[in-house]
Each structure stands twice: as C-alpha cells, then as structure tokens.
Amino acid sequence: MPFLENVTRGRGVPRERLLEVAEHYRHFGGVSPINRLNRDAIAAVEKQLSATGMDLPVHFGNRNWAPMVEDTLAELTDAGARRVLVFPTSAYGGYSACRQYDEDIERARAAVGENAPELVKLRQFFDHPLFIGAVADAVRVAHAELGDVPGVRTVFTAHSVPESADKASGPPSEGGRRYSKQIAEAARLVAAETGLETYDVVWQSRSGPPQVPWLEPDIVDHIDALHAEGVPAVVVSPIGFVSDHLEVVWDLDNEAAERAAEHGMGFARAATADTDPRFAELVVELVREHTHGVAPRKLSPFPAAGCTINGAPCAIGCCVLSSRADENAPPGRSLR
C-alpha cells in the first residue's frame, strides 16, 4: 500500500481502488515484478557494454519505490559523476511515457543540489529496428504456439491514457496524439516485419474515473467483439510495454486470457522486448549515439524525440497537461 499511495499521491484515487489493485499484487506474492525485471535488464546491458569494450557503470533509480532516483543520483554525485545518460523504460512519447521522466530528472537534480551531474535522457526508441525486430519475433513465437489455426487475429496492446492526455502528447505544432500515433506506427512496423495483413491496436489497464474519456477499445471488450465476429484465436502483443509489468501479467495473462477461454478462443501472449538479447543491444546503441557518435537508426518518418538535458522538455509546450486529472498514473506502470 505505501507504494500504491506513492503512485497515486495527489490524484484523488479512492482508497477502495487502491485496495482492489493491491489484490492484484497479492495474486503474485505481493511483489511488483518491476525491480527484478529492471535488474535483469541491467545485467544484460552490463554484459553488452563489456562486449563492446565500454567501461560504463550502470545504476538504477525508481520514481515511486526504492531504489529512489533521488538517492541513486546522490550516490552518483558523491562518486564524482559529472554526466549521466538516462534510459527511461518506455519507448514512446506522451506525458507518462516521456515527459514525466523529465520531471523525475528535474526533481532528482533539485534534491541533490548544485553539484548534481548533467542528466541526458536518451531518445524514444519505438521505431528502432532492434525494438521492432524483438517484438516481431515474439509475435512469430506466439503464433507458433497456437499452431495452424486459420483466422488467428493479432492484437497489439498499449497502456490506455485519457483522451485529453493523448491530444496533448507531442509539441502543439504536431497537432497532438504523438503517443497513440507512435503506438500505431510501431504496430504497423511489426506487422510489416511479420507479414501480417490484418491486426488490431487496442488499449488496456485503464485506471481513471468513468466520467473521463480514455483511449478505447479495451482489450477484454475487444476479445468479446472478436468472438462475435467468429475469430477463433488471438495473439496479443503488449507492444506498449518493454517488460512484464503487473498490468501485462494481470490484465493480459489473467483477465484477457480468461475472457478468451470463456469464449472457447485460443489465446497466446507474445513476450515483451526485454526478454530478447536485442533489448540490451538497443540500450547500448542509444548510449553510443552520445559516447561514440553512432548514427541514430529508426524505421519511421516520425522525428527523433525525447532526448533532453536536465529535465527540460524536448520541445516548447510538449506534452503539457491541462490538469492533474489528465495524468496517466496507473498503479504499477510508474515504478521505474
């Protein structure tokens, strides 16, 4: 509960909702998987750095639970660090996917004081060929699990956000909706890589009050609709996540899978990208863009974005929310 209270502080989430979400955690032993997953990813990145001859230490800081980013930055400052590259565990733009990390950086530097090192946040990577390749191979494996079932539908999911937050994502000059557009583009790139002619993009893990419009349709509702269409089986790819957050294992492996089973539909969930060795390669390549001048690789026409210094936004007016109610801060996702 202290973690959930940190996540939702100042956002008016009823305690009844926190108690409900706490039961999801207790279903998995009362522990969020994120810290373990991040430490596994760190070990893979350290191994990849060593393989490329780079002697860079890797540290870990969270927004809402230990190790807190403020404490990690204080340790780095005491160790004499002057410039730190920050890898956010999100591939996309938008407030929760990008801008909130800038706020974390700014808050951490303020907590440490004037001796804090320069913090350079690495860019968004939703269209990087290593990310797309990892997701595409995971989709292929999931299809193989179902065998030769004709008419299998591939469904890409990402975390839903309030409509107003999506409209505000990206700089105003782009017309908004950077988050949902990037999700759609990543799904298109994976579909092209795997030869899919038909696929759907849906949303999951809504946590806001019912009177606030969020991105739809929800994955469970979509499975109902696919069953009504006569679709016999689904492959679900959580393309909006880089690891098996609580939302992935609860909302997909439990709720979505159970709904498919109720309809007699086949169900396979594709792995998230961080289980693929290419994920560590991706992180190191993004680092090398700064340390070795490696040319950025990307597969879409979207402008490269998200690289910021000391928490400054990457563009004027980028991802500015109209109110705190617009924030997408569901329990689980914000543990970074």
N, C-alpha and C positions, 0 to 999 in steps of 0.2 A: 504493500500500500504506500509506503513512503516514496517509492519510485513512481507509481502512478500519480501520486499527488504532485511530484516534481514536474511530470509531463504536462499536467493539466492546470497548473497553478495560474490563477487569474483569468481562467477561461470559462468559469461558471458551469463546469461539468458536474452534474448531480452526483452525490456520493453513491446513490443506487447504481449508477452506470459504472462507477469505479469498482464496486463490489462485483458487478456482473463480469467485468473484464478480468478482475482478479481470479475468478473461477477458471478462466481460460488458461491463465498461468499455472494454476494448481493442477490442471489437467496434464501439464508437462513437468510435474515435480516442483512447481512454484518458482521456477527459474527461467528468466529470459534466455534464449539461446544466443543472443547477440554478442555478448562478451567472448564466449568461446569461439564463435564464428570469426569475430574480428581477430582474435589471437591466432587462429589457424591461418587466416589470410596474411597476417603479419609474418608468420613463419615462412609462408610461401614467398612473400615479397623479399624477405631477407635472403632466402636461398637464391632467388633470381638476381638480386643485386650482387651477391657474391659471384654468381656465374658470369656476370658481365664485368667483373673486376671493379665494382663500385663499393667503396668502404663508407657507406652511409648508415648511421643508426636509424632505427625505426621506433617511434613512440606511439602511444595510444591514448586518446582523450575522448571522453563522452560528454554529451550535453546534460544528461539527466541522472547519471549514476556513476559511481566510482569505476574506473579512474576518471575523475572530472578533468575537463580540458584545462581549467584554470590551474589545477595542481600540476598537470603534465607540463604546461608552459612555464610554470615557476621552476620546475626541475631543469628544464632546458635552459632557462635563463641563468640559473646557478651554475650550470655546466659550461657556460660561455658561448652558447649558440647565438649567432647573430642573424642567420637567415634560415627559415624553416619552410619547407614545402608541405602543404596541407592537402591531403587526399580525402575529400568527402565521399562517404559511401553511398552516393547517389549519382546516377548517370545523367540526370535531366535538369532542366531549368524550372523556374517557378519559386514560390516563396519557401515552402517546406523542403523542396528538393535542392534549392541552391541559396537563396537569399538568407534563410535562417542560419546557414553556416557562416555567412559573413557576419551576422550579428553575434554568433558564438565567438568568432575570432576577435571582434571588436571588444566584446565583454572580457575575454580572457586577457587581452593586452592591457585593458584598463585595470584589471585586478592585479596584474604583475607590476605595472608602473612603467616609468620612463626607460628602464633598462630592458624592456621586452624586446625580443628579436623581431625582425621583419617577418611577417607571415604571408606567404604567397599561396593562395588557393589554386589548385590545379583545375584545368578546364573540364567542362562537361564532356562525356565520352559515349553518349547514347548511340552515335553513329560511327564509332571507331571499329575498324574491321576485326580486331581481336574480340571485342564485345559481341558484335553481331555473329561472328563465327562460333563463339562458345554457346550462345543462345540457340543458334540454328542446329548445332549438333545435338544439343539437349532435346530439341523438338523431334529430331530424327529418332533418337533413342526412345522417346515416349511413344512415337508412332509404332516402332518395332515391338514395344511391349503389348500393344493391342493386336498385333498380327494383321492378317489380311481381312479386316472388316471394311466392307465398302461403305462409303459415305461418312467416314470419320470427319468431324469438324475440329479445326484447330482454333482455339480461343486464347487470345493474348489478354492478360490482365495487368492492371496497374492500380496503385492506390487512388481511390477517388478523392477529390478535393471539392470545396464549394465552387459553384459556378462562378461566383464573383472573384474568387482567388485565381481560377484559371483565366478569366478575362483579363486579370491584372498581371498575368505572368509574361515576362519579357518587357522590353522597353516599349513605351507607348507608340513609338513610330512604327512598330511591327503590327499594331492592332490587337495585341494580346494573344492569349491562348498558346503561348510558347510551350507550356507543359503538355497539353493534350496533342498538339501538333507534333512534338518530338516523339511522344509515345506512338502515335500513328505512323510516323516515319520509321521508327525502329522496327515496328511490326511489319511494315512493308518491305524493309530491307531483309529481315529474317525470312519472310515469305518468299521473296525472290531467290534467296540463297538456297532454300529447301524445295523450291519448285511448287509451292502451294498456290493454287489458283483461287481458292476460297478460304477465307479466315475471318474472324471477328475480333474486334477490340472492345473490351468491356472493363468494368471497374469493380473494385472490392473494398472492403474494410471501412465503409462509411462510419463515422462516429458522431456526426453533428445532429442538432435538433431537427425534427421532421419538417419544421417550417422553413428551413434554409435549404434551397435547391443545391444539390451536389451532382457531379457528373454521373450519368447513368448510361446503360443499364447495369445493375448489379449482377455479378457472376451467377449467383444462385437463381435469380429471376431469369437470367438468360438461359440457364440449363433447362428451366421449365419451358421456355419458348422453343428451344431446340427440340425438346421431346415432343412438343405439339406439332412440330414440323416433320417428325419422323426420323430425326437424326439418331443413329443407333449408338454412337460413342463420341467422346470428346477427348482431345488432348489439350490440357490447359498449361500455358506457358506464362509464368509470372514475370513478364518482361520488364515491369516497372520496378523490380527489386533486384538487388545484386546478391542477396543471401536469403537463407530460410528464416526470415523474421517470424515472430509469433503469428503475424497476420497470414503469412504463407501457410504455415503448418496448421493453423486453426481454420482460417476461412476457406482454404482450398482442400487440404488433406482431410479435413473433417467435414465442414458444412457442405462444401460443393460436392465432395466425393459421396457423401451420404445422400444428397439430393439425387445425384445421378443414379445411385444404387436403387433408390426408391422407384425410379422410373425404369429400372432394368437396363440402363445405359452403361456401356463400357466407359471407363474413366482412367486416364493416365496423366500424371502431373510431371511436366518437364522440370529438370533440375535448374537451379539458379546458377548464374555465371561464375560465382566464386568457387564452385566445385571443380572448375576447369583450369588446367595449368595456364591457359592463356590469360586468365584474370590477373595473375601476378605479373605476367609479361606486360600486360596493359598498364598496370600501375607504374612499373619501371620505365616503360616507354614515355609515359606522361612526365615522369621525373626527368628523363633525359632530354625532353624538349627544353628544359631550363638549364640543365647542367652541361649538356653537350651540343645544344643547338640542333637536335634532331627535328626534322621537318614534321609538323603535325599531319597525321593521317586521319581522314574522315571520308565517309561514303555518301554524305547527303549535301545538298546545296545550302543547308542551314549555316548561318555564320557561327564560327567558333565563339563560345561564350563561357562565362563562369569563372575565368581566371581573374582574380582580384588580389589587391595588396592591402593588408591590414584591415580588412573588413569593408573597404569602400565598395559600393555597388559597381557592377561591371558596366552599367550604362545609367544615364540620368533617368530617374523615375522607374527603374527596372523593378518589377515585382513588388510594387508598393501596394499594400493592402489598405482598403478603406476603413477597416475596423478589426479589432481583435477577433470578432466573431467569424471573420473570413479565414482565419488561420486553420490550416490542416494540421492538427497535432494529435492524432490518434495514439492511444497508449501502445507502445511497442516500437513504432517506427522511429520515434525521436531519440531512441537510445543509440548514440553514435560515439 
